[in-house]
Structures are given as structure tokens and as C-alpha cells.
Amino acid sequence: MLGLVLLSLVSLAVYAALFIADFGLNGASPLKVLTAPGTIGPLTSFAEVTVGVLAIAITVVAIIVELAANRYTPRITELFVADPANQVVLSFFVVTSVIVLWVSMSVHGTAFPTVMSLVAFAAMSVSLLAILPYFVYVFDFLSPVHVILRIREQGEYRLQRLVSRGQSEVPEAHAAIVLAVEQLGDIALNSVDKKDKPLTFACLDALGHVARTHVAHKGGLPESWFDSSRLVSHDQDFVALHPDMVRALSARRTWLEMKVLRQYQAVFNESVNRLRDVNHVVAIRTRRLASFALENHDIHTVALCQRFLNTYMRAALNGRDVRTAYNLLNEYRQLAETLLAAEDCDRVVELANRIKFYGQLAFSSKLGFILETAAYDLCTLIEAVHAANAPCHDELLDLFLDVDREPEGGRSQEASLRGVRKAQVKLATYYLEQGCEEPARRIFEDMSAEQVSRLRSIRDELLGVDDAEYWEVVDRGINFDYLEPGRRRQLATFFGWFPSL
């Protein structure tokens, strides 16, 4: 709109200057000049110019929309056609062309059509002035980030409207929400295929917004909204589900969260060993959705997010994608700390068991570094549990001391078990610094059968690390073997319990 106003003002200013130069200030009226009988000739050619403008607009718009649809998702065409601004502008071009055509057919009547000529002149002027601002609008409309935002806002609007209008809106809202989620999923997958990470991140964020809006408004939605049975017959994400699973989704009221997380899973699977940053963001969004659901007391959504985190981890290990698994373990630990803050010890223990299970599974697949990472994450989690004085501390410590296994693959696996032992020593230094000798003694007893040379090398390696930041660029940015000065001093106490040292 601003561009149209500016172009109009510039055109009027230039015309005024030219009018004064030709006609001066002797009382000549622009209206009389524009409607003089001599303007019949130019008026008859208006139809050709107007149709030319319409042809240019349609051609340019069609090419741009087609390119955008091929690049991102075919559903961009639906959004473009349904947009009110596009409908108004293109309709105005068509109506102007028809009016100018009819006016040009009426100029040879008994009297000069003054009103018709002025209307044709005004409509034609607006068409010419509007075409450049309209092209700017089209380019902005088809900007992928704006398309994603528009789809997200439409989905959120449908959910909010469903809360206010109730049962009558369920079928229409259902179709609109499913379409919005699938559109965002399609754009994300196409972006992964073209390695367009910023656009993929935008889609993942939009999907997360839709899911959080659903969680926040779930209490005000009609009961029929949560019936997932209608999805089994046609929806690609539900058609293969077992009937018991479909009934469970209805009872737990989580079909939309399942739909969103299915899109996350598809993006994650496409990105394994290709776009690890995308995989990390998928895990972050899933963990944040679980945290948001926990704040809103939606335990079923929390459990669903945990299951998808497990699914991501399995895909990463099957693909032998070490960095993705490394990042996923960080999200497990952060979610466990969030559950700890909510005093949900049962789920904290469940997540700790998953960390242990996938660490040992990776170890058996010769991905020893994952087991080492799992041990350090469990160490950090147990420190938080101890600081919170949570009742599950002893159970988690038992689990932690059971993480290491005797190596079956030679020295490469032995190095990973050394990492587990280092993590256990780190935890012992924490207990000693806190003045809690009994759990530190339990760790000592678990390590009492270790070889002297191995214990000595572990001690020396921990003493030799004095930089908290890892020397390479990694997502976490921390050095697992670093101990703060106070805890480093406790190494002498802990290793002093070993008679051989």
C-alpha cells in the first residue's frame, strides 16, 4: 500500500509540473483537458494496454508461484489462491480490463462519455501504479519464512476458534489442522533434501508452536476433537497404527502431538548422517515440547515425547551417527533434570535407565564413545539428584555403577570403559567435596578390583586436564575430564583409599 501511495504521489507531482509547463496558470482545468473530445483516440487504446498489464501480472505471478511450489511444497498454490489480497488485486485487474473494453466501445455515441472516460482513466492509472507494489507483495508472500509463519498462524487460529465455537467447528478445524501440520512437514522434508537448514529450523519451530498451542488449549476443546479413529482410514501417519494404539491416542488426547512428532521423526530420519544440526534441533524441540506439557500437567504428552526421543536414539545408533547420539543424550539429561525439578522421580529413573540402555547398546555395536558420554550425563544427573535430596538417589547410583561392562572387543572398547570409570571418579569427588563419604566409598568398592596401572593412568589423566572447554568446537563445548579445583583436590583422598596407590 505504501508503494502504491508513493508511486501515485510521484506521478501526480510530475504530471502537475508538466501541466503547468504546458498550460501555465491561466485557469486551465486538468479535468477539462482529460475529458476533451480529442481524447477519444487514446481512450480506445486503453483496452489493449489494460489487457497487456493483466497478461504481465498473470504471467509473472504464475511463474513465481510455480517455482515456489516446486522448491518448497505444492500447497503454496493453495495458500496463494486463498489469500484475500491476491484475490482482490487480480480481480481488480480483470474488472479494469473489462470496464476499459466496454468504455472503448462506447466512445462513438451521440455524446462524449465524460464519466466513463474518467473512470477508465482512474482504473487504468491504478492498475499501472499497482503492478510493481503487487509484485513486491507477491515476492514477500512467497518468502518461505512468511509462508511457514502463515501456515502456523492459520493452525493456531483454528485451534483457538475451536475453543470458542465448540462442537460445530470440529470437522472443519480437524481438516485444517491436519493440512497445516502436513504442509509444514512437507516444507521441512524438502528443505532437508536441499540442505536448507534455516528453513528446516523454521518449520520445526512452527510445528512446535502448533503442538504447544494444542497442549495449552486442550482443556477447552470438545471431546469429539480427540477421537483419532477418523484418521486411520486416510491419514499417512496413522493408517498403519494398531487399533489399540489408536484407542490409546483418543483416551490420552494426544493424536495431534503424535502427528507433529511424526513429522519430526521423518525429518530426523532423513537427516541422519547428513544434517546433524537438524537432528539436534529435532531433539531440542521434542524435549521442549515435553517440558511445556509437564508445565501444563499433560503427562501423556510427556510420555509420548520420551518415546520419540527413544526412537530418535535408535535411528541414530542404527545409522552409526555418533555425534547425533551424543547430542541426544544431552537432551535426555536435560529432560530428566526438568522432571527432577517437578519431583517426578519415577520418570527420572526411567530416563536414566534409557541412557544406560542405549549407552550399553552403542558399546555392543562398537560405538564406545556413546557409552562414555552416557556415563558423564548420568554423573551430572546424579549430582543434581543428590543436590535436590531426591529419594531416587540411591537407585540411580546403583544404576550408574552398573553401566560399565568388561570389554569384549579389545583395546578400543577398553578406552570407553576407562571413560566410564573417569565419570565415576568425578562423581566420587563431588561426594567428597560435599562431605558425603559413604556414596564415595561405594564407588571405591566398585573400583577396588581395577588394575593398579589403570587406576594410576585415570588419576593422572584427570589431574592433567585444566581447561573446562573442549579444544575442538562441539555443541556442548565442555571437556568431560575437567574437574574444578575443589573437586580436583579430592582426587588425592579418593585414590588414597587404594592401598596399591
N, C-alpha and C positions, 0 to 999 in steps of 0.2 A: 504493500500500500504506500509506504514512504517513497519507494522508487517511482511509482505512478505519479504521485503528487509532485515530486521534484522534476520529472520529465515534463509534466504539464506546465509547471511554472516557467521552466526554461523556454518551452515552445511559445508560451504566451508572451514572454518578455521579448523574444526575438521577433515575433510577429508584430508586436506593438512598435518596436523600433523601426521595422521595415515599413509599417503602415504610416508612421509619422514621416518617414523619409519620402514616401511617395505622395501622400495626400496632405501632409502638413497638419496644421491645427485649425483649418478653415471650416470646421463644423462637419466634415465628412463622417459618416457613421459606419463602423465596421459591419453592422447588421445589414445596411443597405448595400454595401459593397458585396457581401457574401450572398445576398439574395437577388442580385441584379439579374435580369433575363439572360445576360450573356454567360451566366454560369451553367447554362443547360449542357453545354458541351462537356466540361469536366465532370458534371454530375452523372452523365451517362456512363462514364468510365469508372465510376466508383465501384460498380459491381465487380469488375474484373480485379481491381486492387483488393477489395474485401475478400473475395474468394481466394486470391493469392495468399493473403495473410492467414486465412483459415488453413490453407494447404500447408503452409510453412509450419504453423503451430502443430498441426496433427502429425506431420512427418517427423519433426524434431522430437516431439513427445513420445511418439511410438518407438522411435529408435532408442531413446534413453531408457524407457520403461523395459523394453525387450533386453537391453544389455544388463540392466539391473536385475531383472528376473533370472537371466542365465547365470549371473555372477553370484547371487545370494539365494533366492528362493522364488519359484513361480508364483507364490502367493502375493508377491509385491504387486502384481497386476490387479488382484482383488482389492488391495488396500488403495491403490491409485484410483480405480474406478469408483470406489465407495467414498472417496474424500469429497466433502461438500465444496471446497474451494475449486477443485478441478472441475466438478460438475458445473459450477456457476460460470467459470471463465470460458470453458469450451462451449457451453450453451449460449453465452453472450456472443461469442464469435459467430456461431451458426445463425442466431437470430439477426445479428447485424448484417450478415451476408444476405439473408432473405429480405430484410427490410430495404436495403440498398438496391437489391434487384427489382423489387416492386416499385420503389420510388423512380428508378431509371425508366420504368415502363410507363410512368405517369407524367413525365415532364412535357409531353406534347399535347396536353389537354387544352381546354379553352382558356385557362388562366395559369399563371406560373405558380407551382405548388410551394409556396414560401415555407410553410410549417414542415412539409415533408423534406425539403432541402435542408432545413436547419437540423432536423432530427437525424437525417442521413449523415450530415456533416459532423454532428456531435458523436454519433455512434462510430463512424469511421475513424474519427480522431482518437476516441478512447481505445479502439481496437489496436491502432498503430502504437499508441503510447503504452498500452498494457502488455504488449507481446514480450518485451525484454524483461520487465519485472516478473512476468509469469514464468519465463524460462528460469529465472533465478529461483523462484518458488519451487519449480519442479525439481531442479537440482538439489535444493535443500530438502525437499520432501523425500527424495530418493536416497539421501545420505543414509548409509547403513545404520549409523548410530541412532538417527532420528526414527528410522523405520522400527528398530528394536524398541526404542522408547515408546513409540506409538502403540505397538502391539502390547507391550507391558501395561500401559495405561488403560487400554481397552479391556484387558483381562481383569485388572483390579477394579475398574469401574463396574464391570458385570457382577463381580462378587459383592461389592458394596450395594449395588442396586438390588441384588437378590435378597440381601438382609432386610432392606426397607419394604420391598414389594411381596416377598414371600412366595408361596407355593406356585402361583401363576407364572412366575418367571423361570421356573426350574428348567424346562426343556430348552428354551432359548439360551439361557445362561450356560447350561451344560455344553451345548454345541459350540458356543462362542469361546468358552474357557479351553476346551479341548483343542480347538483350532489355534488359539493363541499359543498354547504350550507347544504344539507341534510345529507351528511356524518358527518359534524361537529355536526349537531343536534342529529344524532343517537348516536354518542360517548358521547355527553353531557347527554342524557337521560339514557344511560346505566350506566354512571358514577354516576348519581343521585341514580339510583336503587341500586348500590353497595356502596353508601355513600362515593365515592371517590371525595372529594371536590377539591383538587388541579387540578385534571384532568378536572373536570367540569369548573373550573375557566379558564383553558387554552382554552377550547372550546369556552366559552363565549367571551373571548378576541379575538380569531381568527375570530369569526363571526363579532365582532365589526370592526375588521380590514378590512374585506371584504366589509362591508357596507360603511365604511368611504372612502375606495378606490373608490367605485362606486359614492359616492357623489362628491368626488374630480374630477373625470374624466367625470362626467355626461355631461358637456358641449361639449365634443368632441366625444360623442357616436352617431352613426347613429340613425335616428328617428325610424326606424323599430325595434330597440332594445327594445324600451319602450312599444311595443304592448303586452299587457298582455292577449289578447284573446286566444292565443295558450295554455295558462296554464290551462284554465277552463276545458278542456276535460280530463286531466290526472293528474294534479298536486294535491297532497293531501291537500295542503294549500290553494288552490284556487277553487277547484271543487265545493264547496258549496256556493261560493260567489254569491250575487245577480248581475245580468248583469249591473246594474247601478254602482255598486262598481267596477266591472271590468273595465268599461269605465273610471271611475274616476281615477283608478290606471294608466291607459295609459295616460290620459290627464295630470296627476300630475307627471308622470315619476317616480313612487315610488314602482314598483312591487318588485324590489329586496330588498328594505328596508322592505317592508311588509313580504317578505319571511324570512328574517333574524329575524325580530321581532316575527314572528310566532314561530320560534324555541325558542326564549327567553320565549314566553308565555307558550309553552309546558313544558320547564324546570321549570318555575316558578310554574305552576300548580302542577307538580309532587313534588315540594319541600315544598309546604305549610304545616306548622306544622311538617316538617321533618328536612329540612336543611335550616334554616332561613338565614344563612350566604350566601347561594347560592341565595336566593331570594333578599337579599340586593345587591349582585353583579349584578344580572339581572337589578335591578332598576338603579344602578350606570351606567352600560353600556348603558342603554336606555337613561338616562339623558345626558351622554357624547356624544352619537350619535346626540341628538338634539342640543347640544351646537356646535358640529362640523358643523352640517348642517346650523346652524344660521351664523357661520363664513363664510360659502360658499354661503350664501343668498338663501338657499334651504328651503323656508318657508313651503312647503308641507311636507317635511320630519320632520320638527319641529312639525307640527300639528299631524302627524302620531305617533310620539314618545309620544306626550301628550296623545293621545287616548289610547296607550298601557299602559302608567302609570295609567290611569283611570281603565283600565281592570285589571291590577295587584291589584289595591286597592280593587276593587270589589271582586276579588277572595280571598284576604286576609280577608276581612270582612265576607264574606260568610263562610270561614273556621275558623272564630273567632281567627285568628292568630294576636294577639295584637302586638307582637314585630315586625313582618313584616310590619304591618300598620304604626307603629311608625317610622320605618326606611324609608318607602316610603314617609311619609310626609316631611322628611328631604330632599329627592330628589326633591319633588315638590318645596320646598322653594328655594333650590339652583338653580333650573332651572329658577324660577321666578326672582331671582337676576341676572342671566345671561341675561335674556330678558330685565331686567331693564337697565343693562349696555348698551344694544343695543337700548335703548329708544323705546322699543316696549311695551307701556303701556297697550294697549288693551289685549295683551296676559298675561301680569302680572295680570290684573284684572280677566281675565278668570281663571288663575291658582288659584288665591286667592279664587274665588268662588268655585272651586273644593275642595280646602282644607276645606272650610266652610261646603260644602255639605256633604263630606264624614265624617267629624267630627260629624255633627249632625246625619247622618245615623248610625254611630257607637254608638252614645248616645242612639238612639232609640232601638238599639239592645243590650243594657246593657253593652256596651264596653266604659264606660265613660272616661277611661284614654286617648282614642284616641281623644276625643273632647278637653281634656285638652292640649294634645300635639299639636293639630291643632291651638289652641289659642296661644300657645307660638310661634309657627312658624309664624303665622300671625303677632304677635307682632314684631318679628325680621325683617320680611319682610317690615312692615310699617316703622320701624326705618330706613331701608335702602332707602325706597322710599322718606322719609322726608329729609334724608341727601342729596339725589340726586336732591331734589327740583323738583320732577316729578309731572306732572299735575294730576295724578290719586290718589294723597294722600288722598284728602277728601273722594273720593268714597270708598277707601279701609278702611278708618277709620269708615265710616258708616257701612260697611260690618262687620268690627271687633266688633263693639258694638252690632251687631245683632246676634252674634254667640251663646250667652247663651240663654237657654230656661228654663222655670220653670220645676223643676224636677217632673216627673210622676212616678218614681219608688222608692221613699223613699230616705233614707239617702245615699245609695251607689251612686245614681246619684247626689245627692246634693254635695257630695265631689268633683265630677268632675266639677260642676258649680263653686265651690269655686276656682278650678284651673283656670277657665276662668277669674274669677274676679281678681285673682292674676296677670294673664298676662296683664289684662287691667290696673291694678295699676302700673305694671312695665313700661308699655308704658307711663303712665302719668308722672312717674319720669323721663323718658327720655326727654319728652317735657319740663318739668320744668328745668332740667339741661341745656337744650339748650336755655332757656329763652323764650319759646313759651307757654304762659299761656292759650291761647284760646282753643287749642285742649285738653289740660289737663282739662279745665273746662267742655268740652263736656263729657269727661269720668266721671267726678264728677257728672254731672247732670244725666247721665245714671245710676249711682250707688246710687243716693240720696235716693231711697226708700228702700235700704237694711236695714236689722235689725242691730241695734247697736252692739249686741253681735257678729254678724257675721263679721262686719267691724273690730271690735277690734281684733278678732282672726286672721283675714287675716293680719292685720298690724303686730301683734306680731309674726306671723309665718315668715313673710318676714324679720323682724328685727332679727329673731333668726338664720338665715342661714348666715354663714360667710365663707363657703368653696365653691369655684366655681366648684370643681369637685364632681361628684356624688359619694356616698360612696360605690357603687357597680360597677362592671365592665359592662359598656354598650357601644354600638357603638358610641354614641355621646360623652359620657364622661362628660357631663355638668349637673349641678344642675339647674333645671328650676327656682327655687325660689331665686337664688343668685342675689344680686344687688351689683354693685361696690360701693365703699364708697361714691362717689359723688352723686350717684343716691339714695343711702340709706338715705342720709341726706334729700332728698326731700320728703321722706315719711311723715315727720312731717308737711311739708307745705300742702301736698295733704290731709292728714287726718284731718288737722286743719280746712279745709273748712266745715267739717261736724259739725254742732252745737252740736250734742249729744256727740261728741268726744272731 
